Amino acid sequence: MIARRLGRSVVLIERGTHPRVVIGESSTPLSNLLLEELTERYDLPALRPLAKWGSWQSAFPDVACGLKRGFTFHHHRLGSQPAPDPARQDQLLVAASPRDEIADTHWYRADFDHLLVKEAQKLGVDYLDRVALRGITGIDGEPTLEGTRDGQELTLRAKFIVDATGPRGFLHRAQQQEERALPGFPATQALYSHFTGVARLADTPFHRADDMPPYPIDDAAVHHVFDGGWIWVLRFNNGVTSAGVAATDQIAAELRFANGEDAWQRLLQRIPALQAQFVDAKAVQPFTHMPRLSFRAAALAGPGWAMLPSAAGFVDPLLSTGFALTLLGVERLAAILEQEWGADTFEAGLQSYAARTDRELIATARLIAALYATMNNFPVFAALSLLYFAAASYSEAARRLRKPHLASSFLLCDHPVFGPACARLLDRAQQPMTAAESAQLVSDILSTIEPVNVAGLGRPSRRNWYPVEASDLLESAHKLSATPDEVQAVLARCGFAEGSTVQSDQGRAN
């Protein structure tokens, strides 16, 4: 759609047909902000309502999605009944919005992707589905794609190709690329499906909250963490729930992921809280087993082509990093097409895009590898997660204040202070630790995030529950080189409060 708005002729090639079910479903505040900014910059008003739950429900009530108010984490010990947790040491709740109307969403991709294809066609994109590509020539000049459509020969010539076919996708295979390793990342597998009949966790005996949580715990990306892996549960408003498990090869072999649903049932039996939630659940899609989850392409771009970040690499669904990484890639490729098409700088711009994409992929892998290493040490796991939430909330606030130069990279990995400090902390987290070393690491993490902590993260009084409060952002205005009045204006502009006056205790911007 952006390429059409820039005056290019565009062919969108699809191997299958829409609608179709895929995963990669959970959006984030930064993802939604990037989507919002792209729709404004490139005049795509039809897509603007998709950036918030409330506007989505008004504009597209028939397009299924899920309400995502935040990130919910629960720690489990496989085979053990959950113990009372009044100090909330085995849980972490991080809110992303103060109310439903401006909340994030889970994208039910069958409906969402189909909507995007139809909108693209409205803008004049030629859409060809049921295409089987067999090869490409002239990739570093003017590429020619060859294949068949419905059994008929098909040849397409283009000046530029964007590969959005996902990990180990078309260009990776057609160029016979080798995979590059993600430094320090464990070998992991995944098993997942879509279900009906999944109860709300809050309605099971597992949930015992003495206080009111910052949001309903099920209206979130729910993570159930155990030693060696984690389970996601994402609820849509059409009665479908996406759920699956990502785990190390050791856990996958122990549970025999290749057995599909039988492996899923074996895992549920080891987590009583999940077994209660899924007691009446039925899988409505065949179980998918991914024997190798992570991926990193050897080459990401050339004179006549580029991979979106989603095709260039993948780490893990943990923390919902995929959409933000890919939308940053869309933003950067769009700028190259807009500003450097036909110029001598075009190829250099693509190589810069490729290098940034790869750096951010590696930074994401470092963080998630450290999280895998500490899944049996939840206080450290929770503290490490705050590196992500601090960087993401700071980046979102900087962009809303129209100061994107303060946060030009994902996870602030290129920040001259925060980036190297994070890398050192993540290296420490990968090493065996005593109780004293764990406590010191947590303390050092909280010190590291403080200069970019605009969300009140890590405060002991909050006991691992972090609401969205405007006072946190207002008090942190100086960290963003802003005044409290500038922050107030942003809060009002983004619909943070229902009225025209933003109270300091109502939360921060979504």
Backbone hydrogen bonds, N-H to C=O, Kabsch-Sander energy under -0.5 kcal/mol:
donor,donor_aa,acceptor,acceptor_aa,energy
5,R,1,M,-2.3
6,L,2,I,-1.6
7,G,4,R,-2.0
8,R,3,A,-2.5
12,L,126,D,-3.2
13,I,11,V,-0.6
14,E,128,L,-2.7
22,V,20,R,-0.5
27,S,25,E,-0.7
27,S,105,T,-2.3
32,N,28,T,-2.8
33,L,29,P,-2.2
34,L,30,L,-2.5
35,L,31,S,-2.5
36,E,32,N,-2.6
37,E,33,L,-2.8
38,L,34,L,-2.5
39,T,35,L,-2.2
40,E,36,E,-1.6
41,R,37,E,-2.8
42,Y,38,L,-2.2
43,D,40,E,-0.9
44,L,39,T,-3.0
47,L,44,L,-1.6
48,R,44,L,-0.6
48,R,45,P,-0.6
50,L,47,L,-1.7
51,A,48,R,-1.8
52,K,49,P,-1.2
53,W,103,A,-2.4
54,G,101,E,-1.9
55,S,101,E,-0.5
56,W,52,K,-2.2
57,Q,53,W,-2.5
58,S,54,G,-1.6
59,A,55,S,-2.7
60,F,56,W,-3.3
63,V,60,F,-1.7
64,A,62,D,-0.8
66,G,106,H,-2.1
68,K,104,D,-2.2
69,R,67,L,-0.5
69,R,219,D,-3.2
71,F,94,V,-2.4
72,T,221,A,-2.1
73,F,92,L,-2.5
74,H,223,H,-2.4
75,H,90,D,-2.7
76,H,225,V,-2.9
78,L,76,H,-0.6
79,G,270,R,-3.5
80,S,77,R,-2.4
80,S,270,R,-0.5
88,R,85,D,-1.8
91,Q,88,R,-0.8
92,L,73,F,-2.0
93,L,464,N,-2.8
94,V,71,F,-2.4
95,A,93,L,-0.5
95,A,466,Y,-2.9
96,A,69,R,-3.2
97,S,69,R,-1.0
102,I,99,R,-0.7
103,A,100,D,-2.3
104,D,68,K,-1.7
106,H,66,G,-1.9
107,W,25,E,-4.0
108,Y,64,A,-1.0
108,Y,106,H,-0.7
109,R,107,W,-1.2
111,D,108,Y,-1.0
112,F,108,Y,-2.6
113,D,109,R,-2.3
114,H,109,R,-0.5
114,H,110,A,-0.9
115,L,111,D,-2.2
116,L,112,F,-2.1
117,V,113,D,-2.3
118,K,114,H,-2.2
119,E,115,L,-2.4
120,A,116,L,-2.5
121,Q,117,V,-2.3
122,K,118,K,-1.8
123,L,119,E,-1.2
123,L,120,A,-0.6
124,G,121,Q,-1.6
125,V,120,A,-2.1
126,D,10,V,-2.4
127,Y,125,V,-0.5
128,L,12,L,-2.8
128,L,126,D,-0.5
129,D,127,Y,-0.5
130,R,16,G,-2.0
131,V,14,E,-2.2
132,A,148,T,-3.1
133,L,131,V,-0.7
134,R,146,E,-2.7
135,G,146,E,-1.5
137,T,144,T,-2.2
141,G,138,G,-2.0
144,T,137,T,-2.7
145,L,156,L,-3.2
146,E,135,G,-2.3
147,G,154,L,-2.3
148,T,132,A,-2.2
149,R,152,Q,-2.7
150,D,130,R,-1.2
152,Q,149,R,-2.1
154,L,147,G,-2.9
156,L,145,L,-2.5
158,A,143,P,-2.5
161,I,304,G,-1.6
163,D,161,I,-0.5
163,D,306,A,-2.7
164,A,162,V,-0.7
169,G,166,G,-1.0
173,R,169,G,-2.1
174,A,170,F,-3.5
175,Q,171,L,-2.2
176,Q,173,R,-1.3
177,Q,172,H,-2.3
180,R,296,R,-2.8
185,F,182,L,-2.4
189,Q,247,A,-2.8
190,A,290,M,-2.0
191,L,245,V,-2.1
192,Y,288,T,-1.9
193,S,243,A,-2.3
195,F,241,T,-2.7
196,T,282,K,-2.2
199,A,197,G,-0.5
199,A,277,Q,-2.4
203,D,200,R,-1.6
204,T,201,L,-1.8
207,H,201,L,-0.6
207,H,204,T,-1.3
208,R,206,F,-0.7
210,D,208,R,-0.6
219,D,216,P,-1.6
220,A,218,D,-2.1
221,A,70,G,-2.3
222,V,220,A,-1.0
222,V,233,V,-1.7
223,H,72,T,-3.5
224,H,231,I,-2.6
225,V,74,H,-3.2
225,V,223,H,-0.6
226,F,229,G,-2.7
229,G,226,F,-2.3
230,W,246,A,-2.4
231,I,224,H,-2.2
232,W,244,G,-2.3
233,V,222,V,-1.7
234,L,242,S,-2.9
236,F,240,V,-2.6
237,N,65,C,-2.7
239,G,236,F,-0.9
241,T,195,F,-2.6
242,S,234,L,-2.8
243,A,193,S,-2.1
244,G,232,W,-1.5
245,V,191,L,-2.8
246,A,230,W,-2.4
247,A,189,Q,-2.3
248,T,228,G,-2.5
249,D,187,A,-1.7
252,A,248,T,-2.7
253,A,249,D,-2.6
254,E,250,Q,-2.2
255,L,251,I,-2.6
256,R,252,A,-1.0
257,F,252,A,-2.0
259,N,256,R,-2.5
260,G,257,F,-2.4
262,D,259,N,-1.2
263,A,260,G,-0.7
264,W,260,G,-1.8
265,Q,261,E,-2.4
266,R,262,D,-2.0
267,L,263,A,-2.0
268,L,264,W,-2.3
269,Q,265,Q,-2.0
270,R,266,R,-0.6
270,R,267,L,-1.2
271,I,268,L,-1.4
274,L,271,I,-0.8
275,Q,268,L,-0.5
275,Q,271,I,-2.3
276,A,272,P,-2.2
277,Q,273,A,-1.5
278,F,274,L,-2.2
279,V,276,A,-0.8
281,A,278,F,-1.3
282,K,196,T,-2.3
284,V,194,H,-2.9
285,Q,194,H,-0.9
288,T,192,Y,-2.7
289,H,287,F,-0.5
290,M,190,A,-2.9
290,M,288,T,-0.5
293,L,188,T,-2.2
295,F,314,F,-2.8
297,A,312,A,-3.1
298,A,178,E,-0.7
302,G,305,W,-2.7
304,G,139,I,-0.6
305,W,302,G,-1.4
306,A,161,I,-1.9
307,M,300,L,-2.7
308,L,163,D,-2.5
311,A,308,L,-1.8
312,A,308,L,-2.0
313,G,309,P,-1.6
314,F,295,F,-2.5
320,S,317,P,-2.4
321,T,318,L,-0.6
325,L,321,T,-2.2
326,T,322,G,-2.4
327,L,323,F,-3.0
328,L,324,A,-2.3
329,G,325,L,-1.7
330,V,326,T,-2.5
331,E,327,L,-2.5
332,R,328,L,-2.3
333,L,329,G,-2.9
334,A,330,V,-2.5
335,A,331,E,-1.8
336,I,332,R,-1.8
337,L,333,L,-2.6
338,E,334,A,-2.5
339,Q,335,A,-2.8
340,E,336,I,-2.6
341,W,337,L,-0.5
343,A,340,E,-2.2
346,F,343,A,-1.6
349,G,345,T,-2.5
350,L,346,F,-1.9
351,Q,347,E,-2.1
352,S,348,A,-2.2
353,Y,349,G,-2.2
354,A,350,L,-2.5
355,A,351,Q,-2.3
356,R,352,S,-2.4
357,T,353,Y,-2.5
358,D,354,A,-2.2
359,R,355,A,-2.3
360,E,356,R,-2.3
361,L,357,T,-2.0
362,I,358,D,-2.4
363,A,359,R,-2.4
364,T,360,E,-2.3
365,A,361,L,-2.3
366,R,362,I,-2.5
367,L,363,A,-1.8
368,I,364,T,-2.4
369,A,365,A,-2.6
370,A,366,R,-1.8
371,L,367,L,-1.8
372,Y,368,I,-2.4
373,A,369,A,-2.0
374,T,370,A,-0.9
374,T,371,L,-0.7
375,M,372,Y,-1.2
377,N,374,T,-2.1
380,V,377,N,-0.9
381,F,374,T,-0.5
381,F,377,N,-2.3
382,A,378,F,-3.3
383,A,379,P,-1.7
384,L,380,V,-2.9
385,S,381,F,-2.1
386,L,382,A,-1.0
386,L,383,A,-0.7
387,L,383,A,-0.6
387,L,384,L,-1.4
388,Y,384,L,-0.8
388,Y,385,S,-0.6
389,F,385,S,-2.1
390,A,386,L,-2.8
391,A,387,L,-1.9
392,A,388,Y,-3.0
393,S,389,F,-2.3
394,Y,390,A,-2.1
395,S,391,A,-2.3
396,E,392,A,-2.4
397,A,393,S,-2.4
398,A,394,Y,-2.6
399,R,395,S,-2.2
400,R,396,E,-2.4
401,L,397,A,-1.9
402,R,399,R,-1.5
403,K,398,A,-3.2
406,L,403,K,-2.1
407,A,404,P,-1.6
408,S,405,H,-0.5
412,L,409,S,-1.8
413,C,410,F,-1.8
415,H,412,L,-1.6
419,G,415,H,-1.2
421,A,417,V,-1.9
422,C,418,F,-2.6
423,A,419,G,-2.1
424,R,420,P,-2.0
425,L,421,A,-2.0
426,L,422,C,-2.8
427,D,423,A,-2.0
428,R,424,R,-1.9
429,A,425,L,-2.1
430,Q,426,L,-0.9
430,Q,427,D,-0.7
431,Q,428,R,-1.6
438,S,434,T,-2.4
439,A,435,A,-2.2
440,Q,436,A,-2.0
441,L,437,E,-2.3
442,V,438,S,-2.4
443,S,439,A,-2.1
444,D,440,Q,-2.5
445,I,441,L,-2.4
446,L,442,V,-2.1
447,S,443,S,-1.9
448,T,444,D,-2.1
449,I,445,I,-2.2
450,E,446,L,-0.9
452,V,449,I,-1.8
453,N,449,I,-0.8
453,N,450,E,-1.0
454,V,452,V,-1.1
459,R,456,G,-1.0
462,R,459,R,-1.7
463,R,460,P,-1.5
465,W,462,R,-2.1
466,Y,93,L,-3.2
466,Y,464,N,-0.6
469,E,467,P,-0.7
471,S,504,S,-2.1
472,D,469,E,-1.0
473,L,469,E,-1.0
474,L,470,A,-2.8
475,E,471,S,-2.5
476,S,472,D,-0.7
477,A,474,L,-1.3
479,K,476,S,-1.4
480,L,476,S,-0.7
480,L,477,A,-1.4
481,S,478,H,-1.5
482,A,477,A,-2.1
487,V,483,T,-2.0
488,Q,484,P,-2.7
489,A,485,D,-2.2
490,V,486,E,-1.9
491,L,487,V,-2.6
492,A,488,Q,-2.2
493,R,489,A,-2.5
494,C,490,V,-2.3
495,G,492,A,-1.2
496,F,491,L,-2.4
503,Q,501,T,-0.7
506,Q,503,Q,-1.7
